[in-house]
Amino acid sequence: MIKKEAKRDIKVVNIVVSTSLEHDIPLEKMAATLSNTEYNPEQFPGLVIRIKDPKTSALIFSSGKVVCTGARSMDKVEESIKKIIKSLEKIKIKITVKPVIIIQNIVASGSIGMDLNLNTLAMKLENTEYEPEQFPGLVYKLPEAKATFLLFSNGKIVCTGTKSEEEVHIAVDKLIVNLKKIK
């Protein structure tokens, strides 16, 4: 099943974080003043703000809670949160706290450098879902690493559910160990 020695190339492609600005936010005023926002309270209670650089989006709630997505590094997450705070200053909202950023999820993707027989893996690995008529990838949950993988026959993978870059690499290492056990 494994044709060549695994050459891994895994990169973080999305970090989802949450934080609190510890201040009530007037979402109506924000939406009316800032051009890069969407707010439709009848459909969803949060305001969406899109930041061009770094390319991220955030949900802002009137309670001051923020969920930011799209950054590929923690530096970019912090840059995005700073830009949100700066845009609040435009509507006279002064955020005085340094927001505590909590990572909710990291998505990484890349290649593990080996071809995979997804039919064999679906039969021999536990915690898999594979329905090739609906989706070409195999879903593999790795509970001991708190990670879920999408595996493709060409060796490309997506890893989600981890909360640090270190956890991503530990999960990928465990994945490769499990794959190598299957003949």
C-alpha positions as CSV (number, residue, x, y, z in Angstrom):
1,M,0.0,0.0,0.0
2,I,2.8,2.4,0.8
3,K,4.9,2.9,-2.4
4,K,7.5,5.3,-1.1
5,E,8.9,6.6,2.1
6,A,6.6,9.2,3.6
7,K,7.6,12.8,2.8
8,R,5.4,15.0,4.8
9,D,4.4,18.5,3.9
10,I,1.7,19.8,6.3
11,K,0.7,23.5,6.7
12,V,-1.8,25.3,8.9
13,V,-4.4,26.8,6.6
14,N,-7.0,28.1,9.1
15,I,-7.0,29.0,12.8
16,V,-10.4,29.6,14.5
17,V,-10.2,31.5,17.7
18,S,-12.5,33.2,20.2
19,T,-12.0,36.1,22.5
20,S,-13.9,38.7,24.4
21,L,-13.4,42.5,24.1
22,E,-15.2,42.8,27.5
23,H,-17.3,45.7,26.2
24,D,-20.8,45.9,24.8
25,I,-20.7,46.5,21.0
26,P,-23.3,48.6,19.2
27,L,-23.6,46.3,16.1
28,E,-26.1,48.5,14.3
29,K,-23.8,51.5,14.5
30,M,-20.8,49.4,13.4
31,A,-22.7,48.1,10.4
32,A,-23.9,51.6,9.5
33,T,-20.4,53.1,9.8
34,L,-18.0,50.4,8.5
35,S,-18.0,49.3,4.9
36,N,-16.5,45.8,5.4
37,T,-19.4,44.5,7.6
38,E,-22.6,42.5,7.2
39,Y,-25.3,42.5,9.8
40,N,-28.7,40.9,9.5
41,P,-30.0,40.5,13.0
42,E,-33.2,38.8,11.8
43,Q,-31.1,35.9,10.5
44,F,-28.2,35.8,12.8
45,P,-27.3,37.8,16.0
46,G,-23.7,38.5,15.1
47,L,-22.0,41.0,12.8
48,V,-19.6,39.7,10.2
49,I,-16.5,41.9,9.6
50,R,-14.1,41.0,6.8
51,I,-10.5,42.1,7.0
52,K,-8.4,42.3,3.8
53,D,-4.9,42.0,5.3
54,P,-4.5,39.5,6.9
55,K,-7.4,37.9,5.0
56,T,-9.7,36.9,7.9
57,S,-13.3,37.2,8.9
58,A,-14.8,37.7,12.4
59,L,-18.1,37.4,14.0
60,I,-18.7,40.1,16.5
61,F,-21.6,39.8,19.0
62,S,-23.1,42.7,21.0
63,S,-21.7,41.1,24.2
64,G,-18.2,41.8,22.9
65,K,-17.5,38.2,22.1
66,V,-15.6,37.6,18.9
67,V,-14.9,34.6,16.8
68,C,-12.1,35.0,14.2
69,T,-11.4,32.7,11.3
70,G,-9.1,32.5,8.3
71,A,-5.7,33.3,9.8
72,R,-2.8,30.9,9.1
73,S,-0.7,31.9,12.1
74,M,-1.2,33.3,15.6
75,D,0.6,36.5,14.5
76,K,-2.1,37.0,11.9
77,V,-4.8,36.3,14.4
78,E,-3.5,39.0,16.7
79,E,-3.1,41.4,13.8
80,S,-6.8,40.8,12.9
81,I,-8.0,41.3,16.5
82,K,-6.0,44.6,16.6
83,K,-7.7,45.8,13.4
84,I,-11.1,45.0,14.8
85,I,-10.3,47.1,17.9
86,K,-9.1,49.9,15.7
87,S,-12.3,49.8,13.7
88,L,-14.3,50.0,16.9
89,E,-12.3,53.2,17.8
90,K,-13.8,54.8,14.6
91,I,-17.3,54.5,16.3
92,K,-15.9,55.8,19.7
93,I,-15.6,52.4,21.4
94,K,-12.4,52.2,23.4
95,I,-11.3,48.6,24.2
96,T,-8.9,48.8,27.2
97,V,-8.3,45.1,27.8
98,K,-5.8,43.0,26.0
99,P,-8.1,40.3,24.7
100,V,-7.3,36.7,25.8
101,I,-7.3,34.6,22.6
102,I,-8.5,31.0,22.8
103,I,-7.8,28.6,19.9
104,Q,-10.9,26.6,19.1
105,N,-9.7,24.7,16.1
106,I,-6.7,24.5,13.7
107,V,-7.1,23.2,10.2
108,A,-4.0,21.9,8.4
109,S,-3.6,20.3,5.0
110,G,-0.9,18.9,2.8
111,S,0.6,15.6,1.9
112,I,1.9,12.6,3.8
113,G,3.8,11.5,0.7
114,M,2.2,8.1,0.2
115,D,-0.5,6.6,-1.9
116,L,-3.5,5.3,0.1
117,N,-5.9,2.5,-0.7
118,L,-9.0,4.0,0.9
119,N,-11.1,0.9,0.5
120,T,-8.6,-1.1,2.5
121,L,-8.3,1.6,5.1
122,A,-12.1,1.8,5.4
123,M,-12.2,-1.9,6.2
124,K,-9.2,-2.2,8.5
125,L,-9.2,1.1,10.5
126,E,-11.7,1.9,13.2
127,N,-13.6,5.2,13.3
128,T,-13.8,5.7,9.5
129,E,-16.5,6.9,7.1
130,Y,-16.0,6.3,3.4
131,E,-18.7,6.8,0.8
132,P,-16.8,7.4,-2.5
133,E,-20.1,7.9,-4.4
134,Q,-20.7,11.0,-2.3
135,F,-17.2,12.3,-1.5
136,P,-13.8,11.0,-2.7
137,G,-12.1,11.3,0.7
138,L,-12.1,9.0,3.7
139,V,-13.0,10.5,7.1
140,Y,-10.8,9.1,9.9
141,K,-11.3,10.1,13.5
142,L,-8.3,9.7,15.7
143,P,-9.7,10.1,19.2
144,E,-6.4,9.7,21.0
145,A,-5.1,12.8,19.2
146,K,-8.5,14.6,19.2
147,A,-8.2,15.0,15.5
148,T,-10.2,14.2,12.4
149,F,-8.6,13.6,9.1
150,L,-9.8,13.6,5.5
151,L,-7.6,11.2,3.6
152,F,-7.3,11.0,-0.2
153,S,-5.9,8.2,-2.3
154,N,-3.0,10.5,-3.6
155,G,-1.8,11.0,0.0
156,K,-3.2,14.4,0.4
157,I,-4.8,15.0,3.9
158,V,-6.7,17.6,5.8
159,C,-6.5,17.6,9.6
160,T,-9.0,19.3,11.9
161,G,-9.9,19.4,15.6
162,T,-6.4,20.2,17.0
163,K,-5.7,23.3,19.1
164,S,-2.0,23.9,18.4
165,E,0.5,23.4,15.6
166,E,2.3,20.9,17.9
167,E,-1.0,18.9,18.2
168,V,-1.3,18.9,14.4
169,H,2.2,17.2,14.1
170,I,1.5,14.7,16.9
171,A,-1.8,13.8,15.2
172,V,-0.1,13.4,11.8
173,D,2.6,11.2,13.4
174,K,0.0,9.0,14.9
175,L,-1.9,8.8,11.6
176,I,1.3,7.7,9.8
177,V,2.0,5.0,12.4
178,N,-1.6,3.7,12.1
179,L,-1.4,3.7,8.3
180,K,1.9,1.8,8.3
181,K,0.4,-1.0,10.4
182,I,-2.1,-1.8,7.6
183,K,-0.9,-4.1,4.9
